[in-house]
Amino acid sequence: MPQVIIYAAAGRTEEQQHKLLKKITEAVVESYDVPAEIVTVQIVEAPGHLKAKGGIRFCDR
């Protein structure tokens, strides 16, 4: 059972999240030749003050 976990900074809309979940599921189905029903995709979000890149918090960008 393929499982994909996406780590991201919080702030995307529910519509954007749904689109991403769907597109990644479709990519796994096409690449692995498996039914969509067995593909699990999860988005794990962190608030901007708890995520940094290059030492700069996302909320400070």
Backbone bond lengths (Angstrom), bond angles and torsions (degrees), N, CA, C in turn:
res aa  C-N    CA-C-N  psi(-1)  N-CA   C-N-CA  omega(-1)  CA-C   N-CA-C  phi
1 M - - - 1.442 - - 1.527 108.13 -
2 P 1.317 119.29 109.91 1.458 121.76 178.90 1.528 111.19 -66.83
3 Q 1.330 115.25 137.99 1.452 120.93 176.51 1.523 108.28 -133.44
4 V 1.338 116.36 131.47 1.455 122.52 179.66 1.523 107.67 -121.62
5 I 1.328 116.43 130.32 1.460 121.26 177.79 1.524 107.95 -118.55
6 I 1.328 115.78 128.27 1.459 122.22 -179.06 1.526 107.93 -111.41
7 Y 1.309 116.95 124.18 1.458 121.46 175.41 1.524 107.61 -100.82
8 A 1.332 116.62 129.23 1.462 120.25 -175.92 1.518 110.77 -149.60
9 A 1.325 114.76 157.44 1.461 120.09 171.54 1.527 107.70 -73.11
10 A 1.313 115.98 141.95 1.463 121.10 179.20 1.533 109.84 -65.48
11 G 1.331 114.92 156.32 1.464 118.32 174.49 1.513 114.89 134.36
12 R 1.302 118.43 -10.18 1.467 120.35 177.95 1.521 109.65 -80.26
13 T 1.322 115.44 154.62 1.462 119.52 178.51 1.521 109.94 -76.62
14 E 1.325 115.49 162.70 1.461 119.98 177.44 1.521 110.47 -61.55
15 E 1.312 117.17 -35.88 1.475 121.18 178.09 1.527 110.61 -63.62
16 Q 1.324 117.68 -42.42 1.468 121.36 178.54 1.527 110.40 -64.90
17 Q 1.308 116.50 -41.79 1.460 120.73 179.08 1.526 110.58 -62.98
18 H 1.317 116.52 -44.51 1.465 120.53 -179.83 1.527 110.60 -61.79
19 K 1.333 116.39 -42.63 1.464 120.99 178.90 1.528 110.74 -60.36
20 L 1.333 116.72 -43.89 1.461 120.87 179.27 1.523 111.34 -63.25
21 L 1.340 117.01 -46.00 1.465 121.04 178.65 1.531 110.97 -57.08
22 K 1.325 115.67 -43.98 1.465 120.55 -178.95 1.525 111.65 -66.18
23 K 1.341 116.93 -46.45 1.467 120.86 -177.80 1.530 111.98 -64.81
24 I 1.319 117.24 -39.49 1.466 119.88 178.91 1.521 110.35 -68.25
25 T 1.333 116.71 -40.51 1.468 120.00 175.95 1.519 110.03 -58.28
26 E 1.327 116.90 -46.49 1.470 120.96 179.87 1.522 111.17 -60.69
27 A 1.333 117.29 -39.88 1.468 120.70 179.81 1.526 111.63 -64.97
28 V 1.332 116.47 -41.01 1.468 120.05 179.01 1.527 109.95 -67.33
29 V 1.307 117.53 -43.01 1.468 121.56 178.48 1.527 109.95 -57.73
30 E 1.326 116.35 -47.16 1.470 120.56 -178.15 1.533 111.29 -68.63
31 S 1.317 117.34 -42.95 1.465 121.01 -175.25 1.523 113.39 -73.93
32 Y 1.340 116.24 -39.41 1.461 120.79 -175.94 1.521 113.27 -97.89
33 D 1.331 116.48 -6.63 1.468 121.63 -179.00 1.536 110.78 54.78
34 V 1.337 114.78 53.33 1.461 121.96 178.80 1.532 108.71 -126.42
35 P 1.342 117.63 159.57 1.460 119.57 177.21 1.540 111.10 -73.24
36 A 1.315 116.78 147.04 1.467 122.10 -179.23 1.526 111.90 -58.38
37 E 1.316 116.88 -29.35 1.467 121.41 -176.41 1.528 113.69 -62.39
38 I 1.321 117.65 -20.38 1.468 118.96 -179.02 1.530 112.82 -101.37
39 V 1.320 117.05 -1.32 1.463 121.29 -178.80 1.531 109.71 -90.25
40 T 1.333 116.65 127.35 1.457 122.22 176.47 1.521 108.52 -112.42
41 V 1.331 116.10 128.90 1.462 121.78 177.04 1.525 107.32 -127.33
42 Q 1.311 116.86 132.32 1.457 121.60 -178.77 1.520 110.06 -132.60
43 I 1.331 116.06 137.21 1.461 121.74 174.26 1.526 107.41 -104.82
44 V 1.317 116.07 125.60 1.459 122.07 176.66 1.529 106.17 -111.24
45 E 1.319 116.07 115.06 1.460 120.15 -176.32 1.528 111.46 -106.36
46 A 1.318 114.54 145.72 1.459 121.42 175.07 1.522 108.07 -121.97
47 P 1.333 117.69 139.53 1.456 119.75 175.73 1.533 110.22 -61.74
48 G 1.320 116.32 150.67 1.468 121.78 -176.49 1.508 114.80 -57.10
49 H 1.329 118.39 -27.78 1.467 119.80 -179.96 1.530 112.45 -79.71
50 L 1.342 117.12 -8.03 1.462 120.94 179.05 1.526 112.83 -110.78
51 K 1.332 117.04 8.71 1.463 120.62 -178.61 1.530 107.47 -133.00
52 A 1.335 116.17 134.07 1.463 120.48 -178.30 1.508 110.62 -137.42
53 K 1.317 115.41 153.09 1.459 121.95 173.89 1.525 106.20 -132.38
54 G 1.309 116.71 126.36 1.457 120.53 -177.21 1.518 112.53 63.75
55 G 1.331 116.33 25.88 1.455 120.90 179.10 1.525 114.55 82.14
56 I 1.337 117.11 0.41 1.466 121.39 179.76 1.507 108.49 -107.49
57 R 1.334 116.04 121.08 1.471 120.30 179.80 1.525 109.98 -62.38
58 F 1.314 115.79 147.95 1.457 121.20 -179.46 1.528 111.29 -61.58
59 C 1.321 117.70 -34.14 1.459 120.22 -179.91 1.524 112.21 -71.12
60 D 1.328 118.23 -15.47 1.460 122.04 -179.86 1.533 112.57 -96.84
61 R 1.281 117.22 0.53 1.479 120.93 -178.30 1.497 110.99 -82.73
